[in-house]
Amino acid sequence: MKKLLLILTMFLIIPFAKVEAKEVDVTLFYGDGCPHCAKEEDYLKVLKSQLGKNVNIQTYEVWDNEENNELLTKVRTTLNDKGEGVPLTVIGGKVFDGFNDEIGKEIKKTILDNLKQNNINVVELVKDGKAVPTSTTLDNNPTIHFTLLGNTNVKKTSAATITMTEGIGDAINLGSLWIILFLAGIMLTIYNNKKRLILGGVFIITSSITYMIITFTGAEFTINQTTFIRTFISIVAIIVGAISVDAHIKINVPKKSILQILQELFGKKQMIMYALGVIVTSIITTFTLVNQAHSSPTLVQTALEIQGVSNTTIYMLLYFLMYLITSLILVGIVNIIIKELIIENTIGTYNRLIAGILMLVAAFILIYFPGIFMMA
């Protein structure tokens, strides 16, 4: 373990250069009241949440603003776009007419491709009456904003440094910490320290494997799928939270409720039922994470492509190894907190109530304020 930590430290102290970020400009022309425009606006908010400072989104309302409508016409003429109506999205010299899930995927891909090039804001050039370049060249100093490294010169930073630090950063971003919060609610219902650690480990390992499979298969989710998965995991959180609260409030009531029966079913002695429940919950929760904050692997892969790395699989496995190790460390910390401050403290009699409240709060935030769990 000491040798492993030494090797990891050596990778992390490899010097890297930080420069001013070069955002990819995304311009959206929309109409107030247009349903397709509203759908794209929601999608762009998700992309902004995922890609952070790597993307700058500008919007122009054209139905009620004659000046913006004239700008839209000029942009279409400049880029030889024959489309009509809105939404119209411009990234570099590429135009997207309308919006649906497939166009959304192309927009994200185009943003990532433009991270490798000198950023050109065609709309601003047209607006200022300047000439628009007919082609772009690869950027000699491409920069990507990473969770821990910040604005980083990709070509002057080792692939190992980017991969490992992003793996760590992905485990501690708000989206991933929501998984730890969810897991804490489950662990709070278990008094046995060894069982808590086993189930916590099973949860995180399952989550890491699921995350890795989704990344390597290049899975993309539509907006409707994202909403469905978020709603589903919220329902799971509400049920688990209700069971935990019911177990505390109804503990001295002779007549058993359905919630108490479920509580006994999962809480008596069947460790295998706990494990199966944890595995299923972990997979579903990870799908939520991927839908809400699935950009670190994509940004790492983009950086590796810029560096011309031939075998990206090894580095991506290293990324997920760091994600796994960091997550397991967080689980260990959570277990210590649960053991020292709750289970072995006078507040221990309220552990199931606390677990239930945690779950219900997490579900409420996920339903009404999902942006909180997206990557900062």
GIRABEL-V20199 format. One record per pair of residues at least 12 apart in sequence whose C-alpha atoms are under 8 Angstrom apart, sorted by the first residue. I is the first residue (numbers start at 1). J is the second residue. Records with the same first field share a line. If there is no record, write none. Layout:
I->J, J
This chain:
11->160, 161
12->160, 161, 164, 165
14->157, 158, 161
15->157
16->152, 153, 156, 157, 158
17->152, 153, 156, 157
18->150, 151, 152, 153
19->143, 151, 152, 153
20->143, 151
21->53, 54, 143, 144, 145, 151, 152
22->54, 119, 142, 143, 144
23->53, 54, 55, 56, 115, 119
24->54, 55, 56, 91, 111, 114, 115, 119, 120
25->55, 56, 57, 58, 91, 92, 119, 120, 121
26->55, 56, 57, 58, 89, 90, 91, 92, 111
27->57, 58, 59, 60, 89, 90, 91, 123
28->57, 58, 59, 60, 87, 88, 89, 90
29->59, 60, 61, 62, 72, 86, 87, 88, 89
30->59, 60, 61, 62, 63, 86, 87, 88
31->61, 62, 63, 64, 86, 87
32->61, 62, 63, 64
34->86
36->87, 98, 99, 100
37->86, 87, 98, 99
39->99
40->87, 99, 100, 104
43->104, 223
44->57
46->292
47->108
49->293, 371, 374, 375, 376
50->292, 293, 294, 295, 374, 375, 376
51->295
52->145, 375, 376
53->145
54->115, 144, 145
55->111
71->126, 127
74->126
75->122, 123, 126
78->126
79->93, 94, 95
81->95
83->97
84->97
85->98
86->98
87->99
90->122, 123
91->107, 110, 111, 121, 122
92->114, 119, 120, 121, 122
93->120, 122
101->222, 223
105->220
112->299, 302
113->302
115->142, 143, 144
116->138, 139, 142, 306
117->136, 137, 138, 139, 142
118->136, 137, 138, 139, 142
141->153, 154, 155
142->154, 155
144->299, 303
146->166, 296, 299
147->166, 169, 170, 173
148->165, 166, 169
149->162, 165
154->303, 306, 307
155->306, 307
159->303, 304, 307, 315
160->315
162->300
163->300, 315, 316, 318, 319
164->318, 319, 322
165->322
166->296, 300, 319
167->296, 318, 319, 320, 321, 322, 323
168->319, 322, 323, 326
169->323
170->296, 323
171->323, 324, 326, 327
172->326, 327
173->375, 376
174->372, 373, 374, 375, 376
175->289, 292, 293, 372, 373, 374, 375
176->289, 373
178->362, 373
179->285, 286, 289
180->330, 331
181->358, 362
182->237, 358, 359, 362
183->200, 203
184->334, 335, 355
185->354, 355, 356, 358, 359
186->355
187->199, 200, 335
188->338, 351, 352, 354, 355
189->244, 267, 351, 352, 355
190->267
191->343
193->335, 339
196->335
197->331, 332, 335
199->274, 275, 278
200->328, 331
201->328, 331
202->275, 278, 279
203->278, 279, 282
204->282, 324, 327, 328
205->324
206->279, 282, 283
207->282, 283, 285, 286
208->320, 323, 324
210->283, 286, 287
211->286, 287, 290
212->320
215->297
221->291
226->288, 291, 292
229->284, 287, 288
230->288, 366, 367
231->367
233->284, 285, 288, 363
234->362, 363, 364, 366, 367
235->363
237->359, 360, 362, 363
238->359, 360, 363
240->356, 359
241->355, 356, 357, 358, 359, 360
242->259, 356, 360
243->259, 260, 262, 263, 356
244->263, 352, 353, 355, 356
245->352, 353, 354, 355, 356, 357
246->259, 260
247->259, 260, 263, 352, 353
248->350, 352, 353
249->353
289->374
292->370, 371, 373, 374, 375
293->373, 374, 375
297->316, 319
300->316
301->316
